[in-house]
Amino acid sequence: MTRVQDRAILPTDLAARMARLERQFGPFARQIHHHFEVGSTSDVLATLAREGAPHGTVVVADMQTAGRGRHGNSWFSPLGSGLYLSVLLRTVASPILTLAAGVAIAEALCAATGIETTLEWPNDVVVVHDRDVRKVAGILAEATSDVELGDRVILGVGVNLRDTAFPPELADRAGSVEGVSGRQVDATVVLGELLVALSSRCAQVEAGAKTELLARWESLAPMCHDTTVEWLVGDRRHCGVTEGVDEEGRLLVRVGAQKQRLSGGEVRRVRGHPIRR
């Protein structure tokens, strides 16, 4: 394990990248904790948070054995295939934080690799080609309130960088950045750009710049307009057509003559209904 405040004792390539981008991080990445293997970067960061780690602390690992996704799902995190990190946010607590993180990942991947990704509400980063949708990154925001240390959010991010043998349950919807771009990807470049973008977008949330942030999210999320989607409420399946997001980041869906606001759960595009650009 490498636990640092001085980036010089990070792996050499990572330390060099962090040093070049230091002025753009703001409060981010003043402490970076690098691990070869962990159960979950978010669990490691939660322990550091309880010990008083500052806002912007980062935990990054080469692999996870118990990475988490939304709704209790696991995040496939094998060695050498992805970027796995968690960031501690002590000054930002907002329902649109997950959307802000999605914007940051999309922007970082474009800056680092040149690929154009799109966003699917609330936290999937995907590449769309014809009718094939491949998820290349995901986000999990976990909020905790502490009497002594105050509120905090641990933002977990997983990015599939390289092709790998995905488990059968993921094979038809997961993809990798290298797989869709056809080019090799430097994980340290992606990490650096991601921390820069997260710093910028979280500062927007902190400043209350919702309108600008949500407009940017919608520009990256063609699914949120005129797309037929479905979701479950209990055992009952519902279907409607998307109409954007509201000021709190809830998905607006037209069901017949009514408009519903979805604040959670899993929403899927109905197959056979293309995303309108």
C-alpha positions as a Markdown table, in Angstrom:
| # | Residue | x | y | z |
|---|---|---|---|---|
| 1 | Met | 0.0 | 0.0 | 0.0 |
| 2 | Thr | 1.1 | 3.5 | -0.7 |
| 3 | Arg | -0.5 | 6.1 | 1.6 |
| 4 | Val | 0.8 | 9.6 | 0.8 |
| 5 | Gln | 0.6 | 13.3 | 1.0 |
| 6 | Asp | 3.7 | 13.7 | -1.0 |
| 7 | Arg | 3.0 | 12.6 | -4.6 |
| 8 | Ala | 6.6 | 11.9 | -5.2 |
| 9 | Ile | 6.2 | 8.5 | -3.5 |
| 10 | Leu | 3.4 | 7.5 | -5.8 |
| 11 | Pro | 4.2 | 5.2 | -8.7 |
| 12 | Thr | 6.5 | 7.3 | -10.9 |
| 13 | Asp | 4.1 | 7.8 | -13.9 |
| 14 | Leu | 1.2 | 8.7 | -11.6 |
| 15 | Ala | 3.3 | 11.1 | -9.6 |
| 16 | Ala | 4.5 | 12.9 | -12.7 |
| 17 | Arg | 1.0 | 13.2 | -14.1 |
| 18 | Met | -0.4 | 14.6 | -10.8 |
| 19 | Ala | 2.4 | 17.1 | -10.6 |
| 20 | Arg | 1.7 | 18.5 | -14.0 |
| 21 | Leu | -2.0 | 19.0 | -13.2 |
| 22 | Glu | -1.6 | 20.2 | -9.6 |
| 23 | Arg | -2.8 | 23.7 | -10.2 |
| 24 | Gln | -6.0 | 22.5 | -11.8 |
| 25 | Phe | -7.1 | 20.2 | -9.0 |
| 26 | Gly | -8.1 | 22.9 | -6.5 |
| 27 | Pro | -8.7 | 21.0 | -3.2 |
| 28 | Phe | -8.7 | 17.7 | -4.9 |
| 29 | Ala | -5.8 | 15.2 | -4.8 |
| 30 | Arg | -3.8 | 16.8 | -2.0 |
| 31 | Gln | -3.9 | 13.3 | -0.5 |
| 32 | Ile | -3.8 | 10.3 | -2.8 |
| 33 | His | -3.8 | 6.8 | -1.4 |
| 34 | His | -2.7 | 4.2 | -3.9 |
| 35 | His | -3.2 | 0.5 | -3.5 |
| 36 | Phe | -2.5 | -2.5 | -5.6 |
| 37 | Glu | -5.5 | -4.4 | -4.3 |
| 38 | Val | -8.4 | -3.6 | -2.1 |
| 39 | Gly | -11.9 | -4.9 | -1.4 |
| 40 | Ser | -13.5 | -1.6 | -2.3 |
| 41 | Thr | -11.8 | 1.9 | -2.7 |
| 42 | Ser | -15.0 | 3.4 | -1.1 |
| 43 | Asp | -14.6 | 1.2 | 2.0 |
| 44 | Val | -11.0 | 2.2 | 2.3 |
| 45 | Leu | -11.9 | 5.9 | 1.9 |
| 46 | Ala | -14.7 | 5.6 | 4.5 |
| 47 | Thr | -12.2 | 4.5 | 7.1 |
| 48 | Leu | -9.9 | 7.4 | 6.2 |
| 49 | Ala | -12.9 | 9.8 | 6.4 |
| 50 | Arg | -13.7 | 8.6 | 9.9 |
| 51 | Glu | -10.0 | 9.4 | 10.8 |
| 52 | Gly | -10.5 | 12.9 | 9.6 |
| 53 | Ala | -9.2 | 12.8 | 6.0 |
| 54 | Pro | -9.8 | 16.2 | 4.2 |
| 55 | His | -12.1 | 17.1 | 1.4 |
| 56 | Gly | -10.8 | 15.8 | -2.0 |
| 57 | Thr | -8.9 | 12.8 | -0.6 |
| 58 | Val | -8.6 | 10.1 | -3.3 |
| 59 | Val | -8.2 | 6.4 | -3.0 |
| 60 | Val | -7.2 | 4.6 | -6.2 |
| 61 | Ala | -6.5 | 0.9 | -6.7 |
| 62 | Asp | -5.2 | -1.3 | -9.5 |
| 63 | Met | -7.9 | -3.9 | -8.7 |
| 64 | Gln | -10.9 | -4.4 | -6.4 |
| 65 | Thr | -12.2 | -7.7 | -5.1 |
| 66 | Ala | -15.5 | -6.3 | -3.8 |
| 67 | Gly | -16.2 | -3.2 | -5.9 |
| 68 | Arg | -19.8 | -1.9 | -5.6 |
| 69 | Gly | -22.4 | -0.6 | -8.1 |
| 70 | Arg | -25.9 | 0.7 | -7.5 |
| 71 | His | -28.7 | -1.4 | -6.1 |
| 72 | Gly | -26.3 | -3.8 | -4.4 |
| 73 | Asn | -24.7 | -4.9 | -7.6 |
| 74 | Ser | -20.9 | -5.6 | -7.8 |
| 75 | Trp | -18.5 | -3.7 | -10.1 |
| 76 | Phe | -16.2 | -6.0 | -12.1 |
| 77 | Ser | -12.8 | -4.7 | -11.2 |
| 78 | Pro | -10.0 | -7.1 | -12.4 |
| 79 | Leu | -6.3 | -6.2 | -12.5 |
| 80 | Gly | -5.1 | -4.2 | -15.5 |
| 81 | Ser | -8.6 | -3.6 | -17.0 |
| 82 | Gly | -9.9 | -0.5 | -15.5 |
| 83 | Leu | -9.6 | 2.6 | -13.4 |
| 84 | Tyr | -11.1 | 2.3 | -9.9 |
| 85 | Leu | -11.2 | 5.2 | -7.5 |
| 86 | Ser | -13.2 | 7.0 | -4.8 |
| 87 | Val | -13.1 | 10.7 | -3.9 |
| 88 | Leu | -14.1 | 12.2 | -0.5 |
| 89 | Leu | -16.4 | 15.3 | -0.7 |
| 90 | Arg | -17.0 | 17.2 | 2.5 |
| 91 | Thr | -18.2 | 20.5 | 1.1 |
| 92 | Val | -20.7 | 19.2 | -1.5 |
| 93 | Ala | -24.0 | 17.5 | -0.7 |
| 94 | Ser | -26.6 | 17.7 | -3.5 |
| 95 | Pro | -29.0 | 15.4 | -5.3 |
| 96 | Ile | -27.4 | 16.4 | -8.6 |
| 97 | Leu | -23.9 | 15.3 | -7.5 |
| 98 | Thr | -24.1 | 12.1 | -9.4 |
| 99 | Leu | -25.1 | 14.0 | -12.6 |
| 100 | Ala | -22.1 | 16.3 | -12.1 |
| 101 | Ala | -19.8 | 13.3 | -11.8 |
| 102 | Gly | -21.2 | 11.8 | -15.0 |
| 103 | Val | -20.5 | 15.1 | -16.8 |
| 104 | Ala | -16.9 | 15.0 | -15.4 |
| 105 | Ile | -16.3 | 11.5 | -16.6 |
| 106 | Ala | -17.6 | 12.2 | -20.1 |
| 107 | Glu | -15.4 | 15.3 | -20.4 |
| 108 | Ala | -12.4 | 13.5 | -19.0 |
| 109 | Leu | -12.7 | 10.6 | -21.4 |
| 110 | Cys | -13.0 | 12.9 | -24.3 |
| 111 | Ala | -10.0 | 15.0 | -23.2 |
| 112 | Ala | -7.8 | 11.9 | -22.4 |
| 113 | Thr | -8.8 | 9.6 | -25.3 |
| 114 | Gly | -10.9 | 11.5 | -27.8 |
| 115 | Ile | -13.9 | 9.3 | -27.5 |
| 116 | Glu | -17.4 | 10.7 | -27.4 |
| 117 | Thr | -19.5 | 9.2 | -24.7 |
| 118 | Thr | -23.1 | 9.8 | -23.7 |
| 119 | Leu | -24.9 | 9.7 | -20.3 |
| 120 | Glu | -27.9 | 7.7 | -19.3 |
| 121 | Trp | -29.8 | 8.8 | -16.2 |
| 122 | Pro | -28.7 | 8.8 | -13.5 |
| 123 | Asn | -25.1 | 7.5 | -13.5 |
| 124 | Asp | -24.2 | 5.4 | -16.6 |
| 125 | Val | -21.5 | 6.5 | -19.1 |
| 126 | Val | -22.1 | 4.7 | -22.4 |
| 127 | Val | -21.0 | 4.6 | -26.0 |
| 128 | Val | -23.8 | 4.3 | -28.5 |
| 129 | His | -23.2 | 2.9 | -32.0 |
| 130 | Asp | -26.3 | 2.3 | -34.1 |
| 131 | Arg | -28.6 | 0.5 | -31.6 |
| 132 | Asp | -25.8 | -1.0 | -29.5 |
| 133 | Val | -25.3 | 0.6 | -26.1 |
| 134 | Arg | -22.1 | -0.3 | -24.2 |
| 135 | Lys | -21.5 | 0.9 | -20.6 |
| 136 | Val | -17.9 | 2.0 | -20.1 |
| 137 | Ala | -18.2 | 3.7 | -16.7 |
| 138 | Gly | -20.4 | 4.0 | -13.6 |
| 139 | Ile | -20.7 | 6.1 | -10.5 |
| 140 | Leu | -21.9 | 5.3 | -6.9 |
| 141 | Ala | -22.4 | 8.2 | -4.5 |
| 142 | Glu | -22.7 | 7.2 | -0.8 |
| 143 | Ala | -23.7 | 9.9 | 1.7 |
| 144 | Thr | -23.1 | 9.8 | 5.4 |
| 145 | Ser | -23.8 | 12.2 | 8.3 |
| 146 | Asp | -21.5 | 12.4 | 11.2 |
| 147 | Val | -22.1 | 14.5 | 14.3 |
| 148 | Glu | -18.4 | 15.3 | 14.8 |
| 149 | Leu | -17.1 | 15.3 | 11.3 |
| 150 | Gly | -20.2 | 16.6 | 9.5 |
| 151 | Asp | -21.8 | 15.4 | 6.3 |
| 152 | Arg | -19.7 | 13.7 | 3.6 |
| 153 | Val | -20.2 | 12.0 | 0.3 |
| 154 | Ile | -17.9 | 9.2 | -1.0 |
| 155 | Leu | -18.0 | 9.2 | -4.8 |
| 156 | Gly | -16.9 | 5.9 | -6.3 |
| 157 | Val | -16.0 | 5.7 | -9.9 |
| 158 | Gly | -15.2 | 2.7 | -12.1 |
| 159 | Val | -14.1 | 3.0 | -15.7 |
| 160 | Asn | -13.6 | 0.0 | -18.0 |
| 161 | Leu | -10.4 | 1.0 | -19.9 |
| 162 | Arg | -9.4 | -2.3 | -21.6 |
| 163 | Asp | -11.2 | -5.3 | -23.1 |
| 164 | Thr | -11.6 | -8.2 | -20.8 |
| 165 | Ala | -13.7 | -11.3 | -20.4 |
| 166 | Phe | -16.8 | -9.7 | -18.8 |
| 167 | Pro | -19.0 | -12.1 | -16.8 |
| 168 | Pro | -22.0 | -13.5 | -18.7 |
| 169 | Glu | -24.5 | -11.2 | -17.0 |
| 170 | Leu | -22.5 | -8.1 | -18.3 |
| 171 | Ala | -21.3 | -9.4 | -21.7 |
| 172 | Asp | -24.2 | -7.9 | -23.7 |
| 173 | Arg | -24.0 | -4.4 | -22.2 |
| 174 | Ala | -20.5 | -3.7 | -20.9 |
| 175 | Gly | -17.7 | -2.3 | -23.0 |
| 176 | Ser | -14.3 | -0.7 | -22.6 |
| 177 | Val | -12.8 | 2.6 | -23.7 |
| 178 | Glu | -10.1 | 0.8 | -25.8 |
| 179 | Gly | -12.7 | -1.6 | -27.2 |
| 180 | Val | -14.8 | 1.3 | -28.6 |
| 181 | Ser | -11.9 | 3.6 | -29.6 |
| 182 | Gly | -9.5 | 1.0 | -31.0 |
| 183 | Arg | -6.6 | 2.9 | -29.3 |
| 184 | Gln | -4.5 | 2.2 | -26.3 |
| 185 | Val | -5.3 | 4.2 | -23.2 |
| 186 | Asp | -3.0 | 5.5 | -20.5 |
| 187 | Ala | -4.8 | 5.1 | -17.1 |
| 188 | Thr | -2.7 | 7.9 | -15.5 |
| 189 | Val | -3.8 | 10.3 | -18.2 |
| 190 | Val | -7.5 | 9.4 | -17.6 |
| 191 | Leu | -7.1 | 9.7 | -13.9 |
| 192 | Gly | -5.5 | 13.1 | -14.1 |
| 193 | Glu | -8.2 | 14.5 | -16.5 |
| 194 | Leu | -10.9 | 12.9 | -14.3 |
| 195 | Leu | -9.7 | 14.7 | -11.2 |
| 196 | Val | -9.5 | 18.0 | -13.0 |
| 197 | Ala | -13.0 | 17.6 | -14.3 |
| 198 | Leu | -14.4 | 16.5 | -11.0 |
| 199 | Ser | -12.8 | 19.4 | -9.2 |
| 200 | Ser | -14.4 | 21.8 | -11.7 |
| 201 | Arg | -17.9 | 20.3 | -11.7 |
| 202 | Cys | -18.1 | 19.8 | -7.9 |
| 203 | Ala | -17.1 | 23.4 | -7.5 |
| 204 | Gln | -20.1 | 24.2 | -9.7 |
| 205 | Val | -22.4 | 22.2 | -7.4 |
| 206 | Glu | -21.0 | 23.9 | -4.4 |
| 207 | Ala | -21.6 | 27.3 | -5.9 |
| 208 | Gly | -25.2 | 26.4 | -6.7 |
| 209 | Ala | -24.8 | 26.7 | -10.5 |
| 210 | Lys | -27.5 | 24.1 | -11.1 |
| 211 | Thr | -28.9 | 25.6 | -14.4 |
| 212 | Glu | -25.5 | 25.5 | -16.2 |
| 213 | Leu | -24.6 | 22.1 | -14.9 |
| 214 | Leu | -28.0 | 20.5 | -15.8 |
| 215 | Ala | -27.9 | 22.0 | -19.2 |
| 216 | Arg | -24.5 | 20.5 | -19.8 |
| 217 | Trp | -25.7 | 17.1 | -18.5 |
| 218 | Glu | -28.7 | 17.2 | -20.9 |
| 219 | Ser | -26.4 | 18.0 | -23.8 |
| 220 | Leu | -24.5 | 14.8 | -23.1 |
| 221 | Ala | -27.6 | 12.7 | -22.5 |
| 222 | Pro | -29.8 | 12.3 | -25.6 |
| 223 | Met | -31.7 | 9.5 | -23.8 |
| 224 | Cys | -33.3 | 12.1 | -21.6 |
| 225 | His | -35.5 | 13.5 | -24.4 |
| 226 | Asp | -38.0 | 11.7 | -26.6 |
| 227 | Thr | -36.8 | 8.2 | -25.7 |
| 228 | Thr | -39.1 | 5.3 | -24.7 |
| 229 | Val | -38.0 | 3.9 | -21.3 |
| 230 | Glu | -39.3 | 1.4 | -18.8 |
| 231 | Trp | -38.9 | 1.0 | -15.0 |
| 232 | Leu | -40.3 | -1.2 | -12.2 |
| 233 | Val | -42.3 | 0.0 | -9.2 |
| 234 | Gly | -42.6 | -3.1 | -7.1 |
| 235 | Asp | -43.4 | -5.9 | -9.5 |
| 236 | Arg | -45.2 | -3.6 | -11.9 |
| 237 | Arg | -43.5 | -2.4 | -15.1 |
| 238 | His | -44.1 | 1.1 | -16.3 |
| 239 | Cys | -43.3 | 2.7 | -19.6 |
| 240 | Gly | -43.1 | 6.3 | -20.8 |
| 241 | Val | -41.2 | 8.8 | -22.9 |
| 242 | Thr | -38.5 | 11.0 | -21.4 |
| 243 | Glu | -38.8 | 14.8 | -21.3 |
| 244 | Gly | -35.5 | 15.9 | -19.6 |
| 245 | Val | -34.6 | 16.4 | -16.0 |
| 246 | Asp | -36.0 | 18.9 | -13.4 |
| 247 | Glu | -34.0 | 21.3 | -11.2 |
| 248 | Glu | -33.1 | 18.5 | -8.7 |
| 249 | Gly | -31.9 | 16.1 | -11.4 |
| 250 | Arg | -35.0 | 13.9 | -11.4 |
| 251 | Leu | -35.9 | 12.3 | -14.7 |
| 252 | Leu | -39.1 | 13.6 | -16.2 |
| 253 | Val | -41.2 | 11.0 | -18.0 |
| 254 | Arg | -44.5 | 11.4 | -19.9 |
| 255 | Val | -46.9 | 8.6 | -19.2 |
| 256 | Gly | -50.1 | 9.2 | -21.2 |
| 257 | Ala | -51.3 | 12.6 | -20.1 |
| 258 | Gln | -49.3 | 12.7 | -16.9 |
| 259 | Lys | -45.7 | 13.7 | -16.2 |
| 260 | Gln | -43.8 | 11.7 | -13.6 |
| 261 | Arg | -40.6 | 12.5 | -11.8 |
| 262 | Leu | -38.2 | 9.6 | -11.2 |
| 263 | Ser | -35.7 | 10.1 | -8.4 |
| 264 | Gly | -34.3 | 6.6 | -8.2 |
| 265 | Gly | -34.4 | 3.0 | -9.4 |
| 266 | Glu | -33.2 | 1.6 | -12.7 |
| 267 | Val | -34.5 | 3.1 | -15.9 |
| 268 | Arg | -33.8 | 1.3 | -19.2 |
| 269 | Arg | -34.3 | 2.3 | -22.8 |
| 270 | Val | -36.8 | 0.0 | -24.5 |
| 271 | Arg | -35.0 | -2.0 | -27.1 |
| 272 | Gly | -36.0 | -1.2 | -30.6 |
| 273 | His | -36.5 | 2.4 | -29.8 |
| 274 | Pro | -33.4 | 4.3 | -30.9 |
| 275 | Ile | -32.1 | 7.3 | -29.0 |
| 276 | Arg | -33.0 | 10.4 | -30.9 |
| 277 | Arg | -30.1 | 12.9 | -31.3 |
